[in-house]
Amino acid sequence: MTRLVALASAGVVALLLAGWAVVGRAPDVVASARPAAAVRVDPAAQRAALRRALDLVSYRGRLGYRIVLAPPRRGVRAATNTGTRTITIFLDPPDAPHRVAHDIAHELGHAWDALHLDAAGRRAYLRGRGVPHAAWWPRTVGADYDTGAGDFAEVFARCHAASPEFRSRLAPPPADACAALPAAARESR
């Protein structure tokens, strides 16, 4: 447990030095309490990869979410838990920084959605994207790329991360991702 706390503290200090802020300071970064049985990842390499990715994320709003690092999981790059206000990044250190940045910004989009959008705001977003009757929430566990929530998170990521990726299957990438978002979601601070 002492090693876990030391790793978490080291991650927070490194992110403070990088200038990252989510709640007025660096996000809490902790190592996974339940490592995957077959996957071993160097925590220092994970933290270094996270720092490189965070440099590519422009959003610095105060959402109150912690970033938690976990070993890579096949088919899952990241997840947001709105109940615990935790963003878990299943980070494989060799991943390209822009891909990790995209994953982080996608999850920040979910956090922004949970804190700022209501049913009317979600309907307005879907109308603006040309898919007014699309479901907002996924109906099953797994990728959300064919729902309004996933599309919103992808557009948010396209606006706030230096990444060419766009994974939404609901609608094509907007010509100007930031303009497709509500005005308050466009702001970097």
Protein Blocks (a to p, Z undefined) as FASTA:
>chain_A
ZZmmmmmmmmmmmmmmnopafeopacdddddfbdcfklccdfklmmmmmmmmmmmpmblc
dehpacddddddehiabdcdfklopacddddfklcfklmmmmmmmmmmmmmmmmmpcfkl
mmmmmmmnopakbcfbdcbecdfklcfklmmmmmmmmmmpccfbdfbfkbccdfblmlmp
cfklmpmZZ
